């Protein structure tokens, strides 16, 4: 528990100190924001700061910081290091700067920002890449809650299809309506529920004060042999850094009244997500390594959703079970609808189709929902469909973060600001993603040594490319 306590303190201190450093690098001012300048009553709407924070937190969180932390906890105390360091120096920095950069560019989406700083070809790649990623998110986040709700109703598979239909209809409505009609009203309630559940579980941890693996005992989990690099950095994504967040921050960048609200809205929401991930990683270490599974009469082989439900009910009673249901059912649903909303706006931005008109929204949503439905069908009909889509989502998610970090780095260089704050995470995640692509069973499935060689080569190429580009860019800027 000592490592857990120190990690909690580190995240809070990171927000107070490093968050302010990142804010000073960007230098927010009092210029007019897109929420005011481009107000349309649909996507560009000024919202209260507390509501923006809650929506942003739930947009980027979903079940990511819960499921990822549970699976990542099997690696042992190394999970603490990645959540803390990744969240402070990579994830929160990535979220803040992508949100603020969107605000400075009229609420531009992630592909537009990447295209502006990395070129038109990269923009086109990112358009397809990000929209497909968002559709995968929606498909996965229809099926997983529908499966849970269907099982609660009956063992008949028909109930799973019925719940898929109900959730899909909700997605259509939430994607089409103005952001303050549904999302702005129900998201804060779900966010409060998720935070309350995390705080309640943390209180139980402090009361029980279990004996857990500590960093000074070693970074590896007992009996766990999967190499930490690069798997840990893909497994724990949303609790440390996630490219999916760069597709979500523009949604709230279009609702912020003043740029100076950005640090608590974007950097703070990511730190809060890191706190949730940290709590669930600790709960899971207690479950896997500290005897909690035996105390609850459960096997240590339970999957992440089962761990959430059983631990919440076992520790928090009936009320905890209700909160668990909100966590594993409502949270993915709310991530799925904003994923499709982001996809609609990204496509609209690319083809220059204004979205105040209801018919314009329909023209984009018809093919968008059609393809998402096909992915959902594959997810349901293929016995391994969920795992296949999720594995591709995990790698795609972190690869999206790589492109976003490089785009922000280019922006910082051109503005003659401290670019190291994004260059170092960009280099690290470039190595992670290139290595994982080589060794993943769903990709090339090479031996680990091949992955390390490819990762090292990617690092060397990225460093040389950046140095050459930086030298040429400085000459251009100083003319």
C-alpha positions as CSV (number, residue, x, y, z in Angstrom):
1,X,0.0,0.0,0.0
2,X,3.0,2.3,0.4
3,X,3.6,2.4,-3.3
4,X,-0.1,3.1,-3.9
5,X,-0.1,6.0,-1.5
6,X,3.0,7.5,-3.0
7,X,1.5,7.1,-6.4
8,X,-1.7,8.9,-5.4
9,X,0.4,11.8,-4.0
10,X,2.6,11.9,-7.2
11,X,-0.4,12.3,-9.5
12,X,-1.8,15.2,-7.4
13,X,1.6,16.9,-7.2
14,X,2.0,16.2,-10.9
15,X,-1.2,18.1,-11.7
16,X,-0.2,21.0,-9.4
17,X,3.4,21.4,-10.7
18,X,3.9,19.8,-14.1
19,X,0.4,20.7,-15.2
20,X,1.2,24.3,-14.5
21,X,4.5,24.0,-16.4
22,X,2.7,22.6,-19.5
23,X,0.1,25.4,-19.2
24,X,2.8,28.1,-19.2
25,X,4.5,26.5,-22.2
26,X,1.2,26.8,-24.2
27,X,0.3,30.2,-22.6
28,X,-3.5,30.5,-22.7
29,X,-5.0,34.0,-23.0
30,X,-8.3,35.8,-23.2
31,X,-8.9,35.5,-26.9
32,X,-12.4,34.5,-28.1
33,X,-13.0,30.7,-28.0
34,X,-14.8,28.7,-30.7
35,X,-17.7,28.1,-28.3
36,X,-18.4,31.9,-28.5
37,X,-17.2,32.7,-32.0
38,X,-18.8,29.8,-33.8
39,X,-21.9,29.1,-31.5
40,X,-24.4,27.0,-33.5
41,X,-26.6,25.5,-30.7
42,X,-25.5,22.0,-31.8
43,X,-21.8,21.3,-31.3
44,X,-20.5,24.8,-30.4
45,X,-22.2,25.7,-27.1
46,X,-20.8,27.4,-24.0
47,X,-21.2,24.9,-21.1
48,X,-20.5,25.4,-17.3
49,X,-16.9,24.5,-16.4
50,X,-18.0,21.7,-13.9
51,X,-20.2,20.1,-16.6
52,X,-17.3,20.3,-19.2
53,X,-15.0,18.5,-16.7
54,X,-17.5,15.8,-16.0
55,X,-18.3,15.2,-19.7
56,X,-14.6,15.3,-20.6
57,X,-13.8,12.8,-17.9
58,X,-16.4,10.4,-18.9
59,X,-15.7,10.9,-22.7
60,X,-12.1,9.8,-22.2
61,X,-12.6,7.3,-19.4
62,X,-15.4,4.9,-20.2
63,X,-14.2,1.5,-18.9
64,X,-10.7,2.1,-20.2
65,X,-9.0,3.1,-16.9
66,X,-10.9,0.2,-15.2
67,X,-10.4,-2.8,-17.6
68,X,-6.9,-1.7,-18.7
69,X,-5.7,-1.2,-15.1
70,X,-7.2,-4.6,-14.1
71,X,-5.4,-6.4,-16.9
72,X,-2.2,-4.3,-16.4
73,X,-2.1,-5.1,-12.7
74,X,-1.0,-8.6,-13.5
75,X,2.3,-7.2,-14.5
76,X,2.8,-6.1,-10.9
77,X,4.1,-2.8,-9.5
78,X,5.4,-1.8,-12.9
79,X,1.7,-0.8,-13.5
80,X,2.1,1.9,-10.9
81,X,5.1,3.4,-12.6
82,X,3.4,3.5,-16.0
83,X,0.2,5.0,-14.7
84,X,1.9,7.8,-12.8
85,X,4.7,8.7,-15.2
86,X,2.6,8.0,-18.3
87,X,-0.3,10.1,-17.0
88,X,1.7,13.1,-15.8
89,X,4.3,13.4,-18.6
90,X,2.5,11.8,-21.6
91,X,-1.3,11.4,-21.2
92,X,-2.3,14.6,-19.5
93,X,0.1,16.6,-21.5
94,X,-1.2,15.0,-24.7
95,X,-4.9,15.7,-23.7
96,X,-4.3,19.3,-22.6
97,X,-2.3,20.4,-25.6
98,X,-4.5,18.6,-28.1
99,X,-7.6,20.3,-26.5
100,X,-5.9,23.7,-26.5
101,X,-4.6,23.3,-30.0
102,X,-8.1,22.5,-31.2
103,X,-9.4,25.6,-29.4
104,X,-6.8,27.7,-31.1
105,X,-7.8,26.3,-34.5
106,X,-11.6,26.9,-34.3
107,X,-12.4,23.6,-32.6
108,X,-10.6,21.5,-35.3
109,X,-10.7,17.8,-35.0
110,X,-7.7,15.5,-34.6
111,X,-7.2,14.8,-38.4
112,X,-7.3,18.5,-39.2
113,X,-4.7,19.3,-36.6
114,X,-2.4,16.4,-37.6
115,X,-2.8,17.5,-41.3
116,X,-2.0,21.1,-40.5
117,X,1.3,20.2,-38.8
118,X,2.3,16.9,-40.5
119,X,1.0,17.4,-44.0
120,X,-2.0,16.7,-46.3
121,X,-1.1,13.0,-46.8
122,X,-0.9,12.4,-43.1
123,X,-4.2,14.2,-42.7
124,X,-5.9,11.8,-45.1
125,X,-4.4,8.8,-43.4
126,X,-5.5,10.1,-40.0
127,X,-9.0,10.8,-41.3
128,X,-9.5,7.1,-42.3
129,X,-7.5,5.9,-39.3
130,X,-9.3,7.9,-36.7
131,X,-12.8,7.4,-38.1
132,X,-12.3,3.7,-38.3
133,X,-10.9,3.7,-34.7
134,X,-14.0,5.5,-33.5
135,X,-16.3,3.1,-35.3
136,X,-14.4,0.2,-33.6
137,X,-14.9,1.9,-30.2
138,X,-18.6,2.2,-30.9
139,X,-19.0,-1.4,-32.0
140,X,-17.1,-2.8,-29.0
141,X,-19.0,-0.5,-26.6
142,X,-22.3,-1.7,-28.0
143,X,-21.6,-5.4,-27.6
144,X,-19.9,-5.5,-24.1
145,X,-22.8,-3.7,-22.2
146,X,-25.4,-5.5,-24.3
147,X,-23.9,-8.8,-23.4
148,X,-24.0,-8.0,-19.7
149,X,-27.6,-6.7,-19.8
150,X,-28.7,-9.6,-21.9
151,X,-27.3,-12.1,-19.5
152,X,-29.1,-10.4,-16.6
153,X,-32.4,-10.8,-18.5
154,X,-32.0,-14.3,-19.7
155,X,-29.6,-16.9,-21.1
156,X,-31.4,-16.5,-24.5
157,X,-29.0,-14.8,-27.0
158,X,-32.0,-12.9,-28.3
159,X,-31.8,-10.6,-25.3
160,X,-28.3,-9.6,-26.3
161,X,-29.6,-8.7,-29.8
162,X,-32.4,-6.7,-28.2
163,X,-30.0,-4.7,-26.0
164,X,-27.7,-4.2,-29.0
165,X,-30.6,-2.6,-30.8
166,X,-31.6,-0.4,-27.8
167,X,-28.1,0.9,-27.4
168,X,-27.6,1.4,-31.1
169,X,-30.8,3.5,-31.3
170,X,-29.6,5.5,-28.3
171,X,-26.3,6.1,-30.2
172,X,-28.2,7.5,-33.2
173,X,-30.2,9.9,-31.1
174,X,-27.2,11.1,-29.0
175,X,-25.1,11.5,-32.1
176,X,-27.7,13.6,-33.9
177,X,-29.0,15.8,-31.2
178,X,-27.3,19.0,-29.8
179,X,-24.6,18.2,-27.3
180,X,-26.5,19.8,-24.4
181,X,-29.7,17.8,-24.9
182,X,-28.6,14.3,-23.8
183,X,-24.8,14.2,-23.3
184,X,-24.8,17.5,-21.3
185,X,-27.5,16.2,-19.0
186,X,-26.8,12.5,-18.2
187,X,-23.0,12.4,-18.5
188,X,-22.3,14.3,-15.3
189,X,-24.5,11.8,-13.4
190,X,-22.6,8.8,-14.7
191,X,-19.2,10.5,-14.1
192,X,-20.2,11.2,-10.5
193,X,-21.2,7.5,-10.1
194,X,-17.8,6.3,-11.5
195,X,-15.9,8.6,-9.2
196,X,-18.0,7.7,-6.2
197,X,-17.3,4.0,-6.9
198,X,-13.6,4.6,-7.1
199,X,-13.5,6.7,-3.9
200,X,-15.5,4.0,-2.0
201,X,-13.1,1.3,-3.2
202,X,-10.2,3.4,-2.1
203,X,-11.7,3.8,1.3
204,X,-12.1,0.0,1.6
205,X,-8.4,-0.4,0.6
206,X,-7.3,2.0,3.4
207,X,-9.5,0.2,5.9
208,X,-8.2,-3.2,5.0
209,X,-4.6,-2.0,4.3
210,X,-3.6,-5.2,2.6
211,X,-0.1,-6.5,2.0
212,X,0.5,-5.8,-1.7
213,X,3.6,-6.1,-4.0
214,X,5.7,-2.9,-3.6
215,X,8.1,-1.3,-6.0
216,X,11.0,-2.0,-3.6
217,X,10.2,-5.7,-3.9
218,X,10.5,-5.7,-7.7
219,X,8.5,-4.4,-10.6
220,X,7.1,-7.8,-11.8
221,X,4.0,-9.6,-10.7
222,X,4.5,-13.0,-9.0
223,X,4.3,-15.8,-11.6
224,X,3.5,-13.4,-14.5
225,X,5.9,-14.0,-17.4
226,X,4.7,-11.7,-20.2
227,X,7.4,-9.2,-21.1
228,X,6.6,-5.7,-19.7
229,X,7.8,-4.0,-22.8
230,X,5.9,-3.3,-25.0
231,X,2.7,-5.1,-23.8
232,X,2.2,-3.1,-20.5
233,X,2.1,0.2,-22.4
234,X,-0.6,-1.0,-24.8
235,X,-2.6,-2.8,-22.1
236,X,-2.8,0.2,-19.8
237,X,-3.8,2.9,-22.3
238,X,-6.6,5.1,-21.0
239,X,-5.1,5.3,-17.5
240,X,-1.7,6.6,-18.9
241,X,-2.0,7.9,-22.5
242,X,-4.6,7.2,-25.2
243,X,-4.9,8.5,-28.7
244,X,-8.7,8.2,-28.5
245,X,-8.6,11.2,-26.2
246,X,-7.4,13.4,-29.0
247,X,-10.6,12.6,-30.9
248,X,-12.7,13.6,-27.8
249,X,-11.0,16.8,-26.5
250,X,-12.3,18.8,-29.5
251,X,-15.9,18.1,-28.4
252,X,-15.2,20.0,-25.2
253,X,-12.9,22.5,-26.8
254,X,-16.0,23.7,-28.7
255,X,-17.8,24.3,-25.3
256,X,-15.1,26.2,-23.3
257,X,-15.7,29.9,-22.7
258,X,-12.2,30.9,-21.8
259,X,-8.8,29.3,-22.7
260,X,-7.6,29.6,-19.0
261,X,-10.2,26.9,-18.1
262,X,-8.1,24.4,-20.1
263,X,-5.8,23.0,-17.4
264,X,-8.5,21.7,-15.1
265,X,-10.7,20.6,-18.0
266,X,-8.2,18.6,-20.0
267,X,-5.0,18.1,-17.9
268,X,-7.2,17.7,-14.7
269,X,-9.6,15.2,-16.3
270,X,-6.7,13.0,-17.4
271,X,-5.1,13.1,-13.9
272,X,-8.5,12.1,-12.5
273,X,-8.6,9.2,-14.9
274,X,-5.1,8.2,-13.8
275,X,-6.4,8.2,-10.2
276,X,-9.2,5.9,-11.1
277,X,-6.8,3.6,-12.9
278,X,-4.5,3.6,-9.9
279,X,-7.3,2.6,-7.6
280,X,-8.4,-0.2,-9.8
281,X,-4.8,-1.4,-10.4
282,X,-4.4,-1.6,-6.6
283,X,-7.8,-3.4,-6.1
284,X,-6.7,-5.8,-8.8
285,X,-3.3,-6.5,-7.2
286,X,-5.1,-7.2,-4.0
287,X,-7.4,-9.5,-6.0
288,X,-4.6,-11.3,-7.9
289,X,-1.7,-11.2,-5.4
290,X,-3.0,-10.1,-2.0
291,X,-5.7,-12.7,-1.2
292,X,-8.8,-10.8,-2.0
293,X,-10.0,-13.5,-4.5
294,X,-9.8,-16.1,-1.7
295,X,-11.6,-13.8,0.7
296,X,-14.4,-13.4,-1.7
297,X,-14.4,-17.1,-2.7
298,X,-13.5,-16.4,-6.3
299,X,-10.9,-17.7,-8.7
300,X,-8.1,-15.4,-9.8
301,X,-8.8,-16.2,-13.4
302,X,-11.8,-13.9,-13.7
303,X,-12.0,-11.5,-16.6
304,X,-11.9,-7.7,-16.0
305,X,-15.7,-7.1,-16.2
306,X,-16.3,-10.0,-13.7
307,X,-13.6,-8.5,-11.3
308,X,-15.4,-5.2,-11.4
309,X,-18.8,-6.6,-10.6
310,X,-17.7,-9.2,-8.0
311,X,-15.3,-6.9,-6.1
312,X,-17.8,-4.0,-6.1
313,X,-20.7,-6.3,-4.8
314,X,-18.4,-8.1,-2.3
315,X,-17.0,-4.9,-0.8
316,X,-19.8,-2.4,-1.2
317,X,-22.9,-4.6,-1.1
318,X,-26.0,-4.1,-3.2
319,X,-25.2,-0.4,-3.7
320,X,-21.8,-1.3,-4.9
321,X,-23.3,-3.7,-7.4
322,X,-25.4,-0.9,-8.8
323,X,-22.4,1.3,-9.1
324,X,-20.5,-1.5,-10.8
325,X,-23.3,-1.8,-13.3
326,X,-23.1,1.9,-14.1
327,X,-19.3,1.4,-14.5
328,X,-19.4,-1.6,-16.8
329,X,-22.6,-0.7,-18.7
330,X,-23.2,3.0,-18.7
331,X,-19.5,4.0,-19.1
332,X,-18.9,2.1,-22.4
333,X,-22.2,3.3,-23.8
334,X,-21.3,6.9,-23.1
335,X,-17.9,6.4,-24.7
336,X,-19.4,4.9,-27.8
337,X,-21.9,7.7,-28.5
338,X,-19.3,10.4,-28.2
339,X,-17.0,8.3,-30.5
340,X,-19.6,8.4,-33.2
341,X,-20.3,12.1,-32.6
342,X,-16.6,12.7,-33.0
343,X,-16.6,10.7,-36.2
344,X,-19.5,12.7,-37.6
345,X,-17.7,16.0,-36.9
346,X,-14.4,14.8,-38.3
347,X,-16.0,13.7,-41.6
348,X,-18.1,17.0,-41.7
349,X,-14.9,19.0,-41.2
350,X,-13.1,17.2,-44.0
351,X,-15.8,17.6,-46.5
352,X,-16.7,21.1,-45.3
353,X,-20.3,20.3,-44.5
354,X,-21.8,22.5,-41.8
355,X,-23.7,20.6,-39.0
356,X,-26.3,23.0,-37.9
357,X,-28.6,21.5,-40.5
358,X,-30.3,18.3,-39.3
359,X,-30.3,16.9,-42.9
360,X,-26.5,17.4,-43.2
361,X,-26.1,15.4,-40.0
362,X,-28.2,12.6,-41.5
363,X,-26.2,12.4,-44.7
364,X,-23.1,11.7,-42.7
365,X,-24.6,9.4,-40.1
366,X,-26.2,7.0,-42.6
367,X,-22.9,5.5,-43.9
368,X,-21.3,6.0,-40.5
369,X,-23.8,3.9,-38.7
370,X,-24.0,1.4,-41.5
371,X,-20.3,0.5,-41.2
372,X,-20.5,0.5,-37.4
373,X,-23.4,-1.9,-37.7
374,X,-21.3,-4.3,-39.8
375,X,-18.5,-4.2,-37.3
376,X,-21.0,-4.9,-34.5
377,X,-22.3,-7.9,-36.5
378,X,-18.8,-9.3,-36.9
379,X,-18.3,-8.7,-33.2
380,X,-21.4,-10.8,-32.3
381,X,-21.2,-13.5,-34.9
382,X,-17.5,-14.3,-34.7
383,X,-16.7,-16.2,-31.4
384,X,-13.4,-14.3,-31.2
385,X,-14.8,-11.1,-32.7
386,X,-14.6,-8.9,-29.5
387,X,-10.9,-9.9,-28.9
388,X,-9.9,-9.3,-32.5
389,X,-11.5,-5.8,-32.6
390,X,-10.2,-4.9,-29.1
391,X,-6.6,-5.9,-30.0
392,X,-6.6,-3.8,-33.1
393,X,-8.2,-1.0,-31.1
394,X,-5.5,-1.1,-28.5
395,X,-2.7,-0.7,-31.0
396,X,-4.6,1.8,-33.2
397,X,-5.4,3.8,-30.1
398,X,-1.7,4.2,-29.1
399,X,-0.6,4.8,-32.7
400,X,-3.1,7.7,-32.9
401,X,-1.4,9.2,-29.8
402,X,1.9,9.0,-31.6
403,X,0.7,11.1,-34.5
404,X,-1.0,13.6,-32.2
405,X,2.2,14.0,-30.1
406,X,4.3,14.5,-33.2
407,X,1.8,17.1,-34.5
408,X,1.9,19.0,-31.2
409,X,5.7,18.8,-31.2
410,X,5.8,20.5,-34.7
411,X,3.5,23.2,-33.4
412,X,5.7,23.9,-30.4
413,X,8.8,24.0,-32.5
414,X,7.2,26.5,-34.9
415,X,6.0,28.6,-32.0
416,X,9.5,28.5,-30.5
417,X,8.2,26.9,-27.3
418,X,9.6,24.1,-25.2
419,X,9.0,21.1,-27.5
420,X,10.7,18.5,-25.2
421,X,7.5,18.0,-23.3
422,X,5.9,16.2,-26.2
423,X,9.0,15.1,-28.2
424,X,10.1,12.6,-25.5
425,X,6.7,11.0,-25.1
426,X,6.4,10.9,-28.9
427,X,9.7,9.1,-29.3
428,X,8.8,6.6,-26.5
429,X,5.4,5.8,-27.9
430,X,6.8,5.4,-31.4
431,X,9.1,2.7,-30.0
432,X,6.2,1.0,-28.1
433,X,3.8,0.9,-31.1
434,X,6.4,-0.2,-33.6
435,X,7.6,-3.0,-31.3
436,X,4.1,-4.2,-30.4
437,X,3.1,-4.3,-34.1
438,X,6.0,-6.8,-34.7
439,X,5.3,-9.1,-31.7
440,X,1.4,-9.0,-31.5
441,X,-0.3,-12.3,-32.3
442,X,-2.8,-10.4,-34.3
443,X,-0.1,-8.7,-36.4
444,X,3.3,-10.0,-37.4
445,X,3.7,-12.3,-34.4
446,X,7.5,-12.2,-34.6
447,X,9.8,-13.1,-31.7
448,X,10.4,-10.5,-29.0
449,X,14.0,-9.8,-30.1
450,X,12.7,-8.8,-33.6
451,X,10.3,-6.4,-31.9
452,X,13.1,-4.8,-29.9
453,X,15.3,-4.4,-33.0
454,X,12.4,-2.8,-35.0
455,X,11.6,-0.6,-32.0
456,X,15.2,0.5,-31.7
457,X,15.4,1.2,-35.5
458,X,12.2,3.2,-35.3
459,X,13.7,5.3,-32.5
460,X,16.9,5.9,-34.5
461,X,14.9,6.9,-37.7
462,X,12.6,9.2,-35.7
463,X,15.5,11.0,-33.9
464,X,17.4,11.5,-37.1
465,X,14.3,12.7,-39.0
466,X,13.4,15.1,-36.2
467,X,17.0,16.6,-36.0
468,X,17.2,17.1,-39.7
469,X,13.7,18.7,-39.8
470,X,14.3,20.8,-36.8
471,X,17.5,22.2,-38.3
472,X,15.8,23.1,-41.6
473,X,12.8,24.6,-39.7
474,X,15.0,26.8,-37.5
475,X,16.7,28.2,-40.6
476,X,13.3,28.9,-42.2
477,X,11.9,30.6,-39.1
478,X,15.1,32.7,-38.6
479,X,15.1,34.1,-42.1
